[in-house]
Amino acid sequence: MTNNASVDILNDILETLIDSKHGYEKAAEIADRDALKNFFSRRAASRSAMSAAVRNAIIDLGGKPEDDGTILGSAHRVFMGISAAVQDNDEAAIEAVDKGEEHLRKKFEKALDDEDLTASAQTLLRNYQGELRADGRLIDYLEDATS
């Protein structure tokens, strides 16, 4: 367990959380129903709070937090806009968010399996893992309801 390894792992998570926040913001933008817009906006705020906590953990470990998401995340948001143009906006938003959430959950699992992650970083990620699972179940429900 080294601080440098934990910083790298947490920065990878941070980039994906930033992508998730932007993805939820894009979903709120393209969704038609106000209830979905509100749901996506609340999730974006949650991802912003998670990002802040991870950013602080990186600083506490002596690292420099990433400022941006990934190129893949940017491409995914462009795809969301294109999908919304050719299918139901609500359905496109939910499908895109579902894919992003699955990716984020896998990143968390991979990070938590890494033996180089410090105990404090593991605790932080485990604290958010339950919320991610609950969000995934809600999104699956929304996906089933709109199909």
Secondary structure, DSSP 8 states (H G I E B T S, - for coil): --HHHHHHHHHHHHHHHHHHHHHHHHHHHH--SHHHHHHHHHHHHHHHHHHHHHHHHHHHTT-----S--HHHHHHHHHHHHHHHHS-HHHHHHHHHHHHHHHHHHHHHHHHH-TTS-HHHHHHHHHHHHHHHHHHHHHHHHHHHH-
